[in-house]
Amino acid sequence: MGLEENKALVRRYYKEVLTGRDRELLAQLLDPSFVSHVPGGPVVGIDVYAAAVEATHAAFADLVVTVEDQVAERDRVTTRWSASGTHTGSFAGVAATGRPVTVTGMHFHRIGQGRLVEHWEELDQLGAMRQMGALG
């Protein structure tokens, strides 16, 4: 796949999986060897990652993720994104508050044979916690 196809694949993940809640598509987009790296946590595989996506949907029933910027090189796609939603379920140990939350972040995806193979995430979790009222 070329650079534009790689970027389109990742944009599909944001639009159809995260915003559109298409969990079946998530399974199609992830390579069987997929792993995700998050700061301060263990490297996880498909099952844990899919559960995290499901938990995010449960915590923010009206989640909308917007791609702000993308850069692609070789087999990597870097995406700067923003996400907005109403805090309607438990998230990061914080019970639902009903508050609107907007968070920004960056993902780095490695693509292989038309699928997502590896994922790294950096996000403003501190900002999200403040908006949910968990921090002063």
Backbone as ProteinMPNN parsed JSONL, in Angstrom:
{"seq_chain_A": "MGLEENKALVRRYYKEVLTGRDRELLAQLLDPSFVSHVPGGPVVGIDVYAAAVEATHAAFADLVVTVEDQVAERDRVTTRWSASGTHTGSFAGVAATGRPVTVTGMHFHRIGQGRLVEHWEELDQLGAMRQMGALG", "coords_chain_A": {"N_chain_A": [[0.848, -1.185, 0.0], [0.396, 2.284, -0.636], [1.437, 5.543, 0.646], [-0.805, 7.297, 0.832], [-2.908, 5.465, 0.857], [-2.359, 4.144, 3.248], [-2.779, 6.241, 5.083], [-5.521, 6.654, 4.622], [-6.553, 4.221, 5.535], [-6.047, 4.41, 8.307], [-7.582, 6.699, 8.874], [-10.089, 5.614, 8.444], [-10.318, 3.962, 10.659], [-10.601, 5.889, 12.738], [-12.963, 7.246, 11.916], [-14.956, 5.233, 11.33], [-14.692, 3.189, 13.249], [-13.999, 4.316, 15.872], [-15.638, 6.716, 16.017], [-17.928, 5.835, 14.621], [-18.472, 3.413, 15.836], [-18.112, 0.794, 14.884], [-17.486, -2.233, 15.616], [-17.025, -4.67, 14.396], [-15.614, -3.94, 12.123], [-13.281, -3.065, 13.342], [-12.08, -5.501, 14.09], [-11.469, -6.438, 11.551], [-9.628, -4.553, 10.661], [-7.432, -4.825, 12.327], [-4.375, -6.495, 12.431], [-3.654, -9.974, 13.036], [-1.376, -10.135, 14.635], [-1.336, -7.764, 16.001], [-0.276, -5.207, 18.27], [-0.461, -2.926, 21.022], [0.916, -0.001, 22.424], [0.902, 1.833, 25.325], [1.502, 4.743, 27.321], [3.115, 4.039, 30.371], [1.919, 1.581, 30.7], [1.396, -1.978, 30.099], [2.415, -3.693, 27.081], [-0.156, -4.543, 24.902], [-2.388, -6.933, 23.371], [-4.756, -7.758, 20.744], [-7.278, -8.471, 22.017], [-7.325, -7.136, 24.542], [-6.974, -4.532, 23.649], [-9.281, -4.149, 22.024], [-11.204, -4.35, 24.034], [-10.608, -2.047, 25.46], [-11.344, -0.08, 23.62], [-14.078, -0.601, 23.55], [-14.73, 0.017, 26.231], [-14.188, 2.74, 26.217], [-16.189, 3.628, 24.491], [-18.391, 2.992, 26.085], [-18.006, 4.781, 28.144], [-18.207, 7.265, 26.946], [-20.788, 8.004, 25.384], [-21.523, 9.468, 23.137], [-19.271, 9.82, 21.566], [-17.047, 11.518, 19.399], [-14.507, 11.472, 17.124], [-12.0, 13.369, 15.679], [-9.845, 13.744, 12.988], [-7.096, 15.716, 13.001], [-4.634, 16.19, 11.829], [-2.332, 14.505, 9.684], [0.541, 12.505, 9.018], [2.499, 10.542, 6.896], [4.946, 8.032, 6.461], [7.041, 5.652, 5.019], [6.078, 2.681, 6.482], [4.532, 3.796, 8.435], [2.027, 5.775, 10.1], [1.271, 8.854, 11.402], [-0.954, 10.462, 13.507], [-2.579, 13.344, 14.545], [-5.127, 14.065, 16.715], [-8.472, 14.926, 17.868], [-10.915, 14.381, 20.397], [-14.289, 14.324, 21.353], [-16.914, 14.146, 23.733], [-19.694, 13.191, 25.84], [-19.393, 12.534, 29.235], [-20.581, 9.727, 30.13], [-20.315, 7.306, 31.368], [-18.302, 5.197, 33.517], [-14.87, 6.105, 33.552], [-11.461, 5.642, 33.525], [-11.558, 5.115, 36.239], [-13.236, 7.1, 37.161], [-16.45, 7.897, 37.99], [-19.437, 8.336, 35.989], [-20.123, 11.666, 35.006], [-21.645, 13.292, 33.44], [-20.601, 15.452, 32.198], [-19.322, 17.472, 29.474], [-16.495, 16.474, 27.571], [-13.39, 17.108, 26.1], [-10.624, 15.874, 24.484], [-7.217, 15.748, 23.446], [-4.818, 14.146, 21.329], [-2.165, 11.979, 20.116], [-1.567, 9.449, 17.804], [0.416, 6.76, 16.697], [0.712, 4.654, 14.104], [1.663, 1.501, 12.816], [1.656, 0.002, 9.707], [0.887, -2.986, 8.007], [0.598, -5.043, 5.245], [-1.924, -3.962, 4.59], [-3.237, -3.724, 7.025], [-3.642, -2.736, 10.497], [-0.862, -2.99, 12.48], [0.698, -2.24, 14.624], [0.563, 0.03, 17.394], [0.947, 3.147, 18.962], [0.323, 5.39, 21.624], [-0.29, 8.698, 22.706], [-1.842, 10.823, 24.883], [-3.831, 13.523, 26.221], [-4.532, 12.851, 29.075], [-4.583, 13.979, 31.594], [-5.838, 16.453, 31.153], [-8.381, 15.479, 30.423], [-9.156, 14.279, 32.846], [-9.347, 16.532, 34.481], [-11.487, 17.903, 33.215], [-13.525, 16.132, 33.738], [-13.83, 16.558, 36.37], [-12.291, 15.241, 38.202], [-9.91, 16.176, 39.109], [-8.599, 19.116, 40.703]], "CA_chain_A": [[0.0, 0.0, 0.0], [1.101, 3.557, -0.662], [1.265, 6.425, 1.801], [-2.186, 7.793, 0.91], [-3.756, 4.334, 1.27], [-2.114, 3.94, 4.679], [-3.482, 7.306, 5.805], [-6.962, 6.394, 4.504], [-6.842, 3.104, 6.433], [-6.084, 4.926, 9.676], [-8.761, 7.581, 8.986], [-11.252, 4.717, 8.571], [-10.348, 3.547, 12.072], [-11.18, 6.973, 13.534], [-14.33, 7.575, 11.505], [-15.915, 4.137, 11.361], [-14.584, 2.396, 14.478], [-14.12, 5.124, 17.092], [-16.85, 7.543, 15.974], [-19.067, 5.051, 14.131], [-18.687, 2.282, 16.727], [-18.162, -0.454, 14.118], [-16.548, -3.162, 16.248], [-16.668, -5.7, 13.424], [-14.565, -3.382, 11.287], [-12.051, -3.067, 14.132], [-11.486, -6.832, 13.959], [-10.937, -6.555, 10.19], [-8.499, -3.636, 10.479], [-6.284, -5.221, 13.143], [-3.638, -7.702, 12.067], [-3.638, -10.913, 14.166], [-0.208, -9.885, 15.487], [-1.433, -6.387, 16.495], [0.034, -4.846, 19.653], [-0.617, -1.515, 21.355], [1.792, 0.518, 23.473], [0.387, 3.05, 25.961], [2.445, 5.179, 28.356], [2.942, 3.525, 31.721], [1.173, 0.33, 30.75], [2.018, -3.081, 29.374], [2.064, -3.887, 25.68], [-1.346, -5.398, 24.88], [-2.811, -7.479, 22.092], [-6.064, -7.42, 20.174], [-8.409, -8.599, 22.938], [-7.281, -6.047, 25.528], [-7.176, -3.282, 22.917], [-10.706, -4.069, 21.664], [-11.936, -4.079, 25.277], [-10.39, -0.63, 25.782], [-12.198, 0.684, 22.707], [-15.456, -0.788, 24.039], [-14.863, 0.777, 27.479], [-14.249, 4.157, 25.848], [-17.541, 3.859, 23.975], [-19.319, 2.955, 27.215], [-17.786, 5.969, 28.977], [-18.554, 8.46, 26.171], [-21.8, 7.456, 24.483], [-21.63, 10.269, 21.916], [-17.892, 10.093, 21.169], [-16.712, 11.896, 18.03], [-13.06, 11.647, 16.987], [-11.682, 14.149, 14.483], [-8.446, 13.772, 12.566], [-6.652, 17.093, 12.843], [-3.453, 16.229, 10.968], [-1.7, 13.196, 9.48], [1.786, 12.411, 8.272], [2.84, 9.145, 6.631], [6.279, 7.745, 5.941], [7.271, 4.204, 4.961], [4.933, 1.895, 6.95], [4.004, 4.474, 9.632], [1.116, 6.913, 9.982], [1.133, 9.627, 12.635], [-2.207, 11.213, 13.473], [-2.951, 14.237, 15.654], [-6.586, 13.974, 16.724], [-9.226, 15.407, 19.03], [-12.115, 13.576, 20.653], [-15.263, 14.987, 22.226], [-18.053, 13.33, 24.116], [-20.264, 13.409, 27.164], [-18.92, 11.507, 30.168], [-21.807, 9.031, 30.525], [-19.99, 6.052, 32.036], [-17.026, 5.213, 34.233], [-13.669, 6.21, 32.735], [-10.227, 5.777, 34.319], [-11.923, 5.103, 37.645], [-14.109, 8.232, 37.488], [-17.854, 7.616, 37.675], [-20.059, 9.262, 35.039], [-20.432, 13.006, 35.528], [-22.518, 14.006, 32.515], [-19.892, 16.625, 31.687], [-18.667, 17.356, 28.17], [-15.044, 16.312, 27.659], [-12.63, 17.134, 24.848], [-9.237, 15.466, 24.721], [-6.393, 15.696, 22.248], [-3.772, 13.149, 21.418], [-1.47, 11.546, 18.909], [-1.369, 8.015, 17.614], [1.386, 6.33, 15.706], [0.334, 3.317, 13.653], [2.473, 0.804, 11.821], [0.767, -0.702, 8.794], [1.47, -4.123, 7.304], [-0.329, -5.769, 4.38], [-3.256, -3.369, 4.611], [-3.86, -3.814, 8.351], [-2.938, -2.085, 11.6], [-0.005, -3.99, 13.102], [1.225, -1.736, 15.892], [-0.063, 1.301, 17.779], [1.474, 3.871, 20.118], [-0.638, 6.441, 21.96], [-0.021, 9.781, 23.648], [-3.044, 11.653, 24.972], [-3.916, 14.447, 27.351], [-5.416, 12.264, 30.065], [-4.706, 14.943, 32.688], [-6.891, 17.379, 30.757], [-9.66, 14.773, 30.5], [-9.486, 14.116, 34.262], [-9.79, 17.855, 34.976], [-12.812, 18.189, 32.679], [-14.503, 15.256, 34.405], [-13.93, 17.0, 37.754], [-11.531, 14.354, 39.082], [-8.774, 16.957, 39.615], [-8.929, 20.526, 40.914]], "C_chain_A": [[0.887, 1.239, 0.0], [0.783, 4.403, 0.554], [-0.177, 6.92, 1.943], [-3.15, 6.691, 1.325], [-3.582, 4.039, 2.758], [-2.85, 4.987, 5.507], [-4.995, 7.073, 5.778], [-7.382, 5.244, 5.422], [-6.971, 3.587, 7.876], [-7.279, 5.862, 9.867], [-10.043, 6.758, 9.117], [-11.429, 4.258, 10.003], [-11.005, 4.63, 12.929], [-12.655, 7.205, 13.206], [-15.313, 6.433, 11.755], [-15.866, 3.315, 12.643], [-14.811, 3.274, 15.701], [-15.382, 5.975, 17.091], [-18.065, 6.703, 15.605], [-19.367, 3.792, 14.909], [-18.785, 0.928, 16.015], [-17.098, -1.417, 14.649], [-16.138, -4.298, 15.317], [-15.558, -5.203, 12.507], [-13.24, -3.347, 12.047], [-11.343, -4.416, 13.985], [-10.872, -7.029, 12.574], [-9.692, -5.701, 9.991], [-7.246, -4.081, 11.227], [-5.673, -6.522, 12.635], [-3.66, -8.667, 13.261], [-2.462, -10.699, 15.123], [-0.229, -8.502, 16.141], [-1.046, -6.272, 17.97], [-0.101, -3.342, 19.809], [0.272, -1.168, 22.533], [1.149, 1.789, 24.025], [1.352, 3.441, 27.077], [2.11, 4.572, 29.72], [2.203, 2.21, 31.826], [1.885, -0.755, 29.983], [1.647, -3.031, 27.894], [0.896, -4.877, 25.661], [-1.667, -5.84, 23.462], [-4.228, -7.077, 21.728], [-7.185, -7.435, 21.205], [-8.459, -7.456, 23.944], [-7.546, -4.71, 24.843], [-8.653, -3.097, 22.544], [-11.56, -3.782, 22.899], [-11.779, -2.613, 25.683], [-11.23, 0.269, 24.884], [-13.648, 0.597, 23.176], [-15.699, 0.006, 25.323], [-14.94, 2.274, 27.201], [-15.628, 4.502, 25.312], [-18.566, 3.864, 25.106], [-19.204, 4.213, 28.066], [-18.225, 7.251, 28.281], [-19.504, 8.043, 25.054], [-21.886, 8.2, 23.147], [-20.252, 10.666, 21.381], [-17.776, 10.425, 19.684], [-15.214, 12.165, 17.995], [-12.789, 12.308, 15.639], [-10.192, 14.087, 14.202], [-8.082, 15.22, 12.287], [-5.497, 17.202, 11.849], [-2.898, 14.814, 10.841], [-0.427, 13.333, 8.664], [2.096, 10.924, 8.093], [4.24, 9.059, 6.035], [6.516, 6.247, 6.066], [6.005, 3.453, 5.398], [4.263, 2.513, 8.169], [3.061, 5.606, 9.271], [1.01, 7.555, 11.36], [-0.102, 10.499, 12.5], [-2.344, 12.048, 14.74], [-4.468, 14.338, 15.595], [-7.168, 14.685, 17.942], [-10.469, 14.54, 19.157], [-13.0, 14.325, 21.63], [-16.4, 14.031, 22.525], [-18.535, 13.699, 25.492], [-19.886, 12.239, 28.049], [-20.131, 10.796, 30.785], [-21.572, 7.704, 31.234], [-18.634, 6.164, 32.698], [-15.847, 5.243, 33.265], [-12.476, 6.47, 33.643], [-10.551, 5.886, 35.812], [-12.823, 6.249, 38.087], [-15.527, 7.895, 37.038], [-18.408, 8.691, 36.745], [-20.427, 10.579, 35.703], [-21.441, 13.75, 34.669], [-21.865, 15.237, 31.905], [-19.367, 16.389, 30.266], [-17.15, 17.299, 28.36], [-14.468, 16.363, 26.249], [-11.188, 16.834, 25.19], [-8.506, 15.465, 23.382], [-5.312, 14.644, 22.438], [-3.123, 12.894, 20.086], [-1.351, 10.035, 18.932], [-0.324, 7.815, 16.532], [1.013, 4.894, 15.355], [1.376, 2.776, 12.688], [1.53, -0.079, 11.023], [1.532, -1.859, 8.152], [0.405, -4.863, 6.527], [-1.768, -5.281, 4.516], [-3.976, -3.445, 5.941], [-3.017, -3.063, 9.374], [-2.18, -3.158, 12.376], [0.469, -3.549, 14.485], [0.708, -0.328, 16.116], [0.648, 1.855, 19.004], [0.54, 5.04, 20.361], [-0.051, 7.42, 22.96], [-1.28, 10.622, 23.69], [-3.027, 12.48, 26.242], [-4.915, 13.908, 28.379], [-5.606, 13.202, 31.265], [-5.811, 15.953, 32.388], [-8.269, 16.746, 30.846], [-10.092, 14.636, 31.964], [-9.975, 15.442, 34.857], [-11.208, 18.16, 34.501], [-13.892, 17.339, 33.316], [-14.662, 15.623, 35.874], [-13.156, 16.137, 38.714], [-10.33, 15.07, 39.707], [-9.187, 18.418, 39.749], [-8.398, 21.444, 39.869]], "O_chain_A": [[1.982, 1.238, 0.562], [-0.04, 4.027, 1.389], [-0.712, 6.957, 3.051], [-4.104, 6.944, 2.061], [-4.551, 3.721, 3.447], [-3.473, 4.658, 6.516], [-5.673, 7.27, 6.787], [-8.457, 5.293, 6.021], [-7.907, 3.207, 8.58], [-7.924, 5.825, 10.914], [-10.972, 7.157, 9.819], [-12.55, 4.174, 10.504], [-11.867, 4.328, 13.754], [-13.487, 7.342, 14.103], [-16.381, 6.646, 12.328], [-16.893, 2.796, 13.08], [-15.719, 3.008, 16.489], [-16.129, 5.96, 18.069], [-19.124, 6.847, 16.216], [-20.397, 3.156, 14.683], [-19.467, 0.022, 16.494], [-15.956, -1.413, 14.189], [-15.033, -4.829, 15.432], [-14.659, -5.965, 12.153], [-12.185, -3.577, 11.456], [-10.13, -4.458, 13.776], [-9.859, -7.716, 12.44], [-8.796, -6.078, 9.235], [-6.129, -3.759, 10.82], [-6.37, -7.518, 12.437], [-3.682, -8.209, 14.403], [-2.552, -11.049, 16.299], [0.752, -8.105, 16.77], [-1.42, -7.101, 18.8], [0.112, -2.581, 18.865], [0.376, -1.919, 23.503], [0.88, 2.723, 23.269], [1.952, 2.573, 27.711], [0.959, 4.596, 30.157], [1.889, 1.765, 32.929], [2.869, -0.491, 29.292], [0.667, -2.39, 27.516], [0.945, -5.918, 26.316], [-1.268, -5.203, 22.487], [-4.814, -6.177, 22.328], [-7.973, -6.49, 21.259], [-9.52, -6.874, 24.172], [-8.252, -3.857, 25.382], [-9.209, -2.014, 22.727], [-12.54, -3.042, 22.81], [-12.721, -2.008, 26.196], [-11.77, 1.275, 25.345], [-14.361, 1.6, 23.196], [-16.762, 0.605, 25.485], [-15.674, 2.995, 27.876], [-16.178, 5.553, 25.64], [-19.507, 4.656, 25.084], [-20.192, 4.663, 28.645], [-18.579, 8.224, 28.946], [-19.084, 7.767, 23.93], [-22.28, 7.615, 22.138], [-20.099, 11.743, 20.804], [-18.319, 9.727, 18.828], [-14.711, 12.993, 18.754], [-13.282, 11.866, 14.602], [-9.375, 14.349, 15.085], [-8.69, 15.87, 11.436], [-5.393, 18.185, 11.115], [-2.984, 14.02, 11.778], [-0.329, 14.155, 7.753], [1.969, 10.142, 9.036], [4.652, 9.891, 5.227], [6.223, 5.649, 7.101], [4.967, 3.576, 4.749], [3.507, 1.838, 8.868], [3.257, 6.306, 8.278], [0.7, 6.892, 12.35], [-0.275, 11.192, 11.498], [-2.241, 11.536, 15.855], [-5.033, 14.658, 14.549], [-6.466, 14.999, 18.903], [-11.003, 14.034, 18.17], [-12.521, 14.891, 22.613], [-16.796, 13.219, 21.688], [-17.869, 14.432, 26.224], [-20.041, 11.082, 27.658], [-20.641, 11.209, 31.827], [-22.525, 7.048, 31.655], [-17.899, 7.124, 32.462], [-15.823, 4.505, 32.28], [-12.484, 7.411, 34.436], [-9.914, 6.639, 36.548], [-13.142, 6.359, 39.271], [-15.773, 7.641, 35.859], [-17.91, 9.816, 36.716], [-20.968, 10.608, 36.808], [-22.03, 14.734, 35.116], [-22.512, 15.983, 31.171], [-19.015, 15.267, 29.899], [-16.596, 17.996, 29.211], [-14.993, 15.74, 25.326], [-10.601, 17.458, 26.074], [-9.097, 15.215, 22.331], [-4.943, 14.301, 23.561], [-3.47, 13.495, 19.069], [-1.066, 9.433, 19.967], [-0.208, 8.598, 15.589], [1.003, 4.021, 16.224], [1.903, 3.507, 11.85], [0.714, -0.811, 11.583], [2.702, -1.711, 7.798], [-0.602, -5.273, 7.105], [-2.707, -6.076, 4.552], [-5.19, -3.255, 5.999], [-1.837, -2.791, 9.15], [-2.776, -4.116, 12.869], [0.622, -4.364, 15.394], [0.446, 0.413, 15.168], [0.917, 1.13, 19.962], [0.017, 5.624, 19.412], [0.597, 7.029, 23.931], [-1.746, 11.089, 22.651], [-2.312, 12.181, 27.199], [-6.011, 14.448, 28.531], [-6.672, 13.213, 31.88], [-6.622, 16.273, 33.257], [-9.221, 17.386, 31.29], [-11.26, 14.853, 32.288], [-10.917, 15.458, 35.649], [-12.039, 18.621, 35.283], [-15.042, 17.765, 33.426], [-15.525, 15.073, 36.559], [-13.327, 16.266, 39.927], [-9.795, 14.618, 40.72], [-10.029, 18.901, 38.991], [-8.613, 22.654, 39.944]]}, "name": "protein", "num_of_chains": 1, "seq": "MGLEENKALVRRYYKEVLTGRDRELLAQLLDPSFVSHVPGGPVVGIDVYAAAVEATHAAFADLVVTVEDQVAERDRVTTRWSASGTHTGSFAGVAATGRPVTVTGMHFHRIGQGRLVEHWEELDQLGAMRQMGALG"}
